[in-house]
Every structure is written in C-alpha cells, then in structure tokens.
Amino acid sequence: MKMRKLIYWILALMSITLKQLDAYNYEVAIKIICGFIDLIVVLRILSYLMSIDCFEKEYLIIKKVVIIETTTNYRKLF
C-alpha cells in the first residue's frame, strides 16, 4: 500500500472516530491529529531507511536473538 493511501485512510478513520466521540473539545482533537501526523512522519522515515537497506543487519541480529530466546524458553517448559 502506498504511503499516500495510508495517510488518506488514517485521516478518514480519524474523522469518523472524532465524529463518533462528538469531539467538541478541539484541544483533544488537535492532539489526536498531531499524534497521527507524528506517526505518519516516523513511518515515512522508517520506510525510507528500510528502502536503502539500513536495517538489514540489525533485523537479522534481532531475528536470531528472538529465535534463540524463544527456543530457550520453550525448552525450559519441558
């Protein structure tokens, strides 16, 4: 899914949610919208870093650690 479509979906969900909550408190609505905008910015930065293979080595290390810890915990059960 392209980032633009994701942004449109998030904005649509936010508007529906705010209408359902009867968000007359604009301060809360602005905080919610700013939080989603921050999330979108972080997702865009992460997608850019992943596109240039910035996290490939770290991902492999994390994957190995998770597999080792999972198998160790599984063995402790039996």
N, CA, C and O atoms as a GROMACS GRO file, in nm:
protein
  312
    1MET      N    1   0.085  -0.117   0.000
    1MET     CA    2   0.000   0.000   0.000
    1MET      C    3   0.090   0.124   0.000
    1MET      O    4   0.185   0.133   0.078
    2LYS      N    5   0.059   0.215  -0.085
    2LYS     CA    6   0.140   0.335  -0.092
    2LYS      C    7   0.115   0.422   0.030
    2LYS      O    8   0.009   0.416   0.093
    3MET      N    9   0.214   0.504   0.061
    3MET     CA   10   0.205   0.589   0.179
    3MET      C   11   0.091   0.689   0.168
    3MET      O   12   0.028   0.721   0.268
    4ARG      N   13   0.065   0.739   0.048
    4ARG     CA   14  -0.042   0.837   0.029
    4ARG      C   15  -0.179   0.776   0.063
    4ARG      O   16  -0.261   0.839   0.128
    5LYS      N   17  -0.201   0.651   0.018
    5LYS     CA   18  -0.328   0.584   0.051
    5LYS      C   19  -0.338   0.559   0.201
    5LYS      O   20  -0.446   0.573   0.259
    6LEU      N   21  -0.227   0.523   0.262
    6LEU     CA   22  -0.226   0.502   0.407
    6LEU      C   23  -0.263   0.630   0.481
    6LEU      O   24  -0.340   0.626   0.577
    7ILE      N   25  -0.208   0.741   0.437
    7ILE     CA   26  -0.240   0.870   0.500
    7ILE      C   27  -0.388   0.901   0.484
    7ILE      O   28  -0.452   0.945   0.580
    8TYR      N   29  -0.444   0.880   0.365
    8TYR     CA   30  -0.586   0.906   0.343
    8TYR      C   31  -0.674   0.818   0.432
    8TYR      O   32  -0.773   0.865   0.488
    9TRP      N   33  -0.637   0.691   0.445
    9TRP     CA   34  -0.714   0.601   0.530
    9TRP      C   35  -0.708   0.644   0.676
    9TRP      O   36  -0.809   0.641   0.746
   10ILE      N   37  -0.589   0.682   0.721
   10ILE     CA   38  -0.576   0.726   0.860
   10ILE      C   39  -0.657   0.852   0.885
   10ILE      O   40  -0.724   0.864   0.988
   11LEU      N   41  -0.653   0.947   0.792
   11LEU     CA   42  -0.731   1.070   0.809
   11LEU      C   43  -0.880   1.041   0.808
   11LEU      O   44  -0.956   1.101   0.884
   12ALA      N   45  -0.923   0.949   0.723
   12ALA     CA   46  -1.065   0.913   0.719
   12ALA      C   47  -1.108   0.847   0.849
   12ALA      O   48  -1.214   0.879   0.904
   13LEU      N   49  -1.026   0.756   0.900
   13LEU     CA   50  -1.058   0.691   1.027
   13LEU      C   51  -1.060   0.790   1.143
   13LEU      O   52  -1.142   0.780   1.234
   14MET      N   53  -0.967   0.887   1.138
   14MET     CA   54  -0.965   0.988   1.244
   14MET      C   55  -1.091   1.072   1.241
   14MET      O   56  -1.148   1.101   1.346
   15SER      N   57  -1.135   1.112   1.123
   15SER     CA   58  -1.255   1.196   1.116
   15SER      C   59  -1.378   1.120   1.163
   15SER      O   60  -1.464   1.176   1.230
   16ILE      N   61  -1.387   0.991   1.126
   16ILE     CA   62  -1.501   0.910   1.172
   16ILE      C   63  -1.496   0.894   1.324
   16ILE      O   64  -1.598   0.906   1.391
   17THR      N   65  -1.377   0.867   1.377
   17THR     CA   66  -1.363   0.848   1.522
   17THR      C   67  -1.398   0.975   1.597
   17THR      O   68  -1.466   0.970   1.700
   18LEU      N   69  -1.351   1.089   1.548
   18LEU     CA   70  -1.380   1.215   1.616
   18LEU      C   71  -1.528   1.248   1.610
   18LEU      O   72  -1.582   1.306   1.704
   19LYS      N   73  -1.594   1.214   1.500
   19LYS     CA   74  -1.738   1.238   1.491
   19LYS      C   75  -1.814   1.148   1.587
   19LYS      O   76  -1.911   1.190   1.649
   20GLN      N   77  -1.769   1.022   1.600
   20GLN     CA   78  -1.836   0.930   1.691
   20GLN      C   79  -1.818   0.971   1.836
   20GLN      O   80  -1.906   0.948   1.920
   21LEU      N   81  -1.704   1.031   1.867
   21LEU     CA   82  -1.679   1.073   2.004
   21LEU      C   83  -1.742   1.208   2.034
   21LEU      O   84  -1.734   1.257   2.146
   22ASP      N   85  -1.805   1.270   1.934
   22ASP     CA   86  -1.859   1.405   1.948
   22ASP      C   87  -1.752   1.498   2.004
   22ASP      O   88  -1.770   1.562   2.108
   23ALA      N   89  -1.641   1.502   1.934
   23ALA     CA   90  -1.523   1.573   1.982
   23ALA      C   91  -1.544   1.724   1.970
   23ALA      O   92  -1.500   1.787   1.874
   24TYR      N   93  -1.611   1.778   2.069
   24TYR     CA   94  -1.626   1.922   2.074
   24TYR      C   95  -1.506   1.986   2.142
   24TYR      O   96  -1.485   2.107   2.132
   25ASN      N   97  -1.430   1.904   2.211
   25ASN     CA   98  -1.309   1.955   2.274
   25ASN      C   99  -1.199   1.957   2.167
   25ASN      O  100  -1.138   1.854   2.138
   26TYR      N  101  -1.175   2.073   2.111
   26TYR     CA  102  -1.083   2.083   1.998
   26TYR      C  103  -0.939   2.059   2.039
   26TYR      O  104  -0.856   2.019   1.957
   27GLU      N  105  -0.907   2.082   2.167
   27GLU     CA  106  -0.771   2.058   2.212
   27GLU      C  107  -0.738   1.909   2.203
   27GLU      O  108  -0.629   1.872   2.160
   28VAL      N  109  -0.831   1.824   2.243
   28VAL     CA  110  -0.812   1.680   2.233
   28VAL      C  111  -0.803   1.637   2.087
   28VAL      O  112  -0.718   1.555   2.050
   29ALA      N  113  -0.891   1.693   2.004
   29ALA     CA  114  -0.889   1.658   1.862
   29ALA      C  115  -0.757   1.696   1.797
   29ALA      O  116  -0.703   1.621   1.716
   30ILE      N  117  -0.706   1.813   1.831
   30ILE     CA  118  -0.578   1.858   1.774
   30ILE      C  119  -0.465   1.767   1.821
   30ILE      O  120  -0.375   1.736   1.743
   31LYS      N  121  -0.467   1.725   1.948
   31LYS     CA  122  -0.363   1.635   1.998
   31LYS      C  123  -0.368   1.500   1.926
   31LYS      O  124  -0.263   1.443   1.894
   32ILE      N  125  -0.488   1.450   1.902
   32ILE     CA  126  -0.501   1.322   1.832
   32ILE      C  127  -0.448   1.335   1.690
   32ILE      O  128  -0.374   1.248   1.643
   33ILE      N  129  -0.485   1.441   1.622
   33ILE     CA  130  -0.440   1.461   1.483
   33ILE      C  131  -0.289   1.479   1.478
   33ILE      O  132  -0.223   1.422   1.390
   34CYS      N  133  -0.232   1.556   1.570
   34CYS     CA  134  -0.086   1.574   1.572
   34CYS      C  135  -0.014   1.443   1.602
   34CYS      O  136   0.093   1.416   1.548
   35GLY      N  137  -0.074   1.360   1.688
   35GLY     CA  138  -0.015   1.230   1.715
   35GLY      C  139  -0.011   1.142   1.592
   35GLY      O  140   0.089   1.074   1.567
   36PHE      N  141  -0.119   1.143   1.514
   36PHE     CA  142  -0.120   1.064   1.391
   36PHE      C  143  -0.024   1.121   1.287
   36PHE      O  144   0.039   1.045   1.212
   37ILE      N  145  -0.013   1.252   1.281
   37ILE     CA  146   0.082   1.312   1.187
   37ILE      C  147   0.224   1.273   1.226
   37ILE      O  148   0.306   1.242   1.138
   38ASP      N  149   0.256   1.274   1.356
   38ASP     CA  150   0.388   1.230   1.401
   38ASP      C  151   0.411   1.084   1.364
   38ASP      O  152   0.521   1.047   1.322
   39LEU      N  153   0.309   1.001   1.380
   39LEU     CA  154   0.320   0.860   1.344
   39LEU      C  155   0.347   0.844   1.194
   39LEU      O  156   0.429   0.762   1.154
   40ILE      N  157   0.279   0.923   1.113
   40ILE     CA  158   0.299   0.917   0.968
   40ILE      C  159   0.441   0.956   0.932
   40ILE      O  160   0.504   0.893   0.847
   41VAL      N  161   0.493   1.061   0.997
   41VAL     CA  162   0.630   1.105   0.970
   41VAL      C  163   0.730   0.996   1.007
   41VAL      O  164   0.824   0.970   0.932
   42VAL      N  165   0.710   0.934   1.122
   42VAL     CA  166   0.801   0.827   1.165
   42VAL      C  167   0.794   0.709   1.068
   42VAL      O  168   0.897   0.651   1.034
   43LEU      N  169   0.673   0.674   1.024
   43LEU     CA  170   0.659   0.564   0.927
   43LEU      C  171   0.727   0.597   0.795
   43LEU      O  172   0.787   0.509   0.733
   44ARG      N  173   0.718   0.720   0.752
   44ARG     CA  174   0.785   0.759   0.627
   44ARG      C  175   0.936   0.750   0.641
   44ARG      O  176   1.005   0.704   0.550
   45ILE      N  177   0.988   0.796   0.754
   45ILE     CA  178   1.133   0.789   0.776
   45ILE      C  179   1.178   0.643   0.782
   45ILE      O  180   1.279   0.608   0.722
   46LEU      N  181   1.103   0.559   0.854
   46LEU     CA  182   1.139   0.417   0.862
   46LEU      C  183   1.131   0.349   0.726
   46LEU      O  184   1.215   0.266   0.693
   47SER      N  185   1.029   0.383   0.647
   47SER     CA  186   1.018   0.321   0.515
   47SER      C  187   1.133   0.364   0.425
   47SER      O  188   1.181   0.285   0.344
   48TYR      N  189   1.177   0.489   0.439
   48TYR     CA  190   1.292   0.534   0.361
   48TYR      C  191   1.418   0.460   0.404
   48TYR      O  192   1.495   0.413   0.320
   49LEU      N  193   1.438   0.448   0.535
   49LEU     CA  194   1.557   0.379   0.583
   49LEU      C  195   1.556   0.231   0.544
   49LEU      O  196   1.660   0.174   0.515
   50MET      N  197   1.438   0.170   0.544
   50MET     CA  198   1.429   0.031   0.502
   50MET      C  199   1.452   0.017   0.352
   50MET      O  200   1.503  -0.085   0.306
   51SER      N  201   1.414   0.118   0.275
   51SER     CA  202   1.433   0.110   0.130
   51SER      C  203   1.580   0.116   0.092
   51SER      O  204   1.619   0.065  -0.013
   52ILE      N  205   1.662   0.178   0.176
   52ILE     CA  206   1.805   0.183   0.146
   52ILE      C  207   1.882   0.076   0.223
   52ILE      O  208   2.004   0.083   0.237
   53ASP      N  209   1.809  -0.024   0.275
   53ASP     CA  210   1.866  -0.138   0.348
   53ASP      C  211   1.949  -0.096   0.468
   53ASP      O  212   2.057  -0.150   0.493
   54CYS      N  213   1.899   0.000   0.540
   54CYS     CA  214   1.970   0.048   0.658
   54CYS      C  215   1.957  -0.050   0.774
   54CYS      O  216   2.049  -0.061   0.856
   55PHE      N  217   1.845  -0.121   0.783
   55PHE     CA  218   1.818  -0.206   0.899
   55PHE      C  219   1.842  -0.353   0.872
   55PHE      O  220   1.804  -0.437   0.954
   56GLU      N  221   1.902  -0.388   0.760
   56GLU     CA  222   1.912  -0.529   0.725
   56GLU      C  223   1.994  -0.608   0.827
   56GLU      O  224   1.951  -0.714   0.871
   57LYS      N  225   2.111  -0.558   0.864
   57LYS     CA  226   2.196  -0.630   0.958
   57LYS      C  227   2.132  -0.635   1.096
   57LYS      O  228   2.132  -0.739   1.161
   58GLU      N  229   2.075  -0.522   1.141
   58GLU     CA  230   2.011  -0.519   1.272
   58GLU      C  231   1.892  -0.612   1.276
   58GLU      O  232   1.868  -0.679   1.377
   59TYR      N  233   1.816  -0.618   1.167
   59TYR     CA  234   1.699  -0.706   1.162
   59TYR      C  235   1.741  -0.852   1.174
   59TYR      O  236   1.677  -0.930   1.245
   60LEU      N  237   1.848  -0.888   1.105
   60LEU     CA  238   1.894  -1.027   1.112
   60LEU      C  239   1.942  -1.061   1.253
   60LEU      O  240   1.917  -1.171   1.302
   61ILE      N  241   2.011  -0.967   1.318
   61ILE     CA  242   2.058  -0.990   1.455
   61ILE      C  243   1.938  -1.006   1.548
   61ILE      O  244   1.935  -1.097   1.631
   62ILE      N  245   1.840  -0.916   1.536
   62ILE     CA  246   1.721  -0.923   1.621
   62ILE      C  247   1.647  -1.054   1.597
   62ILE      O  248   1.599  -1.117   1.691
   63LYS      N  249   1.638  -1.096   1.471
   63LYS     CA  250   1.568  -1.220   1.438
   63LYS      C  251   1.637  -1.339   1.502
   63LYS      O  252   1.571  -1.428   1.555
   64LYS      N  253   1.770  -1.342   1.498
   64LYS     CA  254   1.845  -1.452   1.560
   64LYS      C  255   1.824  -1.453   1.711
   64LYS      O  256   1.804  -1.560   1.770
   65VAL      N  257   1.828  -1.337   1.774
   65VAL     CA  258   1.810  -1.329   1.919
   65VAL      C  259   1.671  -1.376   1.958
   65VAL      O  260   1.656  -1.450   2.056
   66VAL      N  261   1.570  -1.335   1.884
   66VAL     CA  262   1.432  -1.376   1.914
   66VAL      C  263   1.417  -1.526   1.899
   66VAL      O  264   1.353  -1.590   1.982
   67ILE      N  265   1.475  -1.583   1.794
   67ILE     CA  266   1.466  -1.728   1.774
   67ILE      C  267   1.537  -1.802   1.887
   67ILE      O  268   1.484  -1.901   1.938
   68ILE      N  269   1.655  -1.756   1.926
   68ILE     CA  270   1.729  -1.822   2.033
   68ILE      C  271   1.653  -1.814   2.164
   68ILE      O  272   1.642  -1.913   2.236
   69GLU      N  273   1.600  -1.695   2.198
   69GLU     CA  274   1.526  -1.679   2.323
   69GLU      C  275   1.398  -1.761   2.323
   69GLU      O  276   1.360  -1.818   2.425
   70THR      N  277   1.332  -1.768   2.209
   70THR     CA  278   1.208  -1.845   2.200
   70THR      C  279   1.235  -1.993   2.220
   70THR      O  280   1.162  -2.060   2.294
   71THR      N  281   1.338  -2.045   2.155
   71THR     CA  282   1.369  -2.187   2.171
   71THR      C  283   1.417  -2.217   2.312
   71THR      O  284   1.386  -2.324   2.366
   72THR      N  285   1.491  -2.125   2.373
   72THR     CA  286   1.538  -2.146   2.510
   72THR      C  287   1.420  -2.149   2.606
   72THR      O  288   1.413  -2.236   2.693
   73ASN      N  289   1.327  -2.056   2.591
   73ASN     CA  290   1.209  -2.054   2.678
   73ASN      C  291   1.122  -2.177   2.655
   73ASN      O  292   1.063  -2.229   2.749
   74TYR      N  293   1.114  -2.224   2.532
   74TYR     CA  294   1.036  -2.344   2.500
   74TYR      C  295   1.098  -2.466   2.568
   74TYR      O  296   1.026  -2.551   2.620
   75ARG      N  297   1.230  -2.474   2.567
   75ARG     CA  298   1.297  -2.588   2.630
   75ARG      C  299   1.280  -2.586   2.781
   75ARG      O  300   1.274  -2.691   2.845
   76LYS      N  301   1.272  -2.465   2.839
   76LYS     CA  302   1.253  -2.456   2.984
   76LYS      C  303   1.117  -2.508   3.027
   76LYS      O  304   1.100  -2.553   3.140
   77LEU      N  305   1.021  -2.502   2.937
   77LEU     CA  306   0.887  -2.550   2.971
   77LEU      C  307   0.884  -2.702   2.987
   77LEU      O  308   0.801  -2.754   3.061
   78PHE      N  309   0.974  -2.773   2.918
   78PHE     CA  310   0.970  -2.920   2.920
   78PHE      C  311   1.088  -2.977   2.989
   78PHE      O  312   1.100  -3.100   2.999
   0.00000   0.00000   0.00000
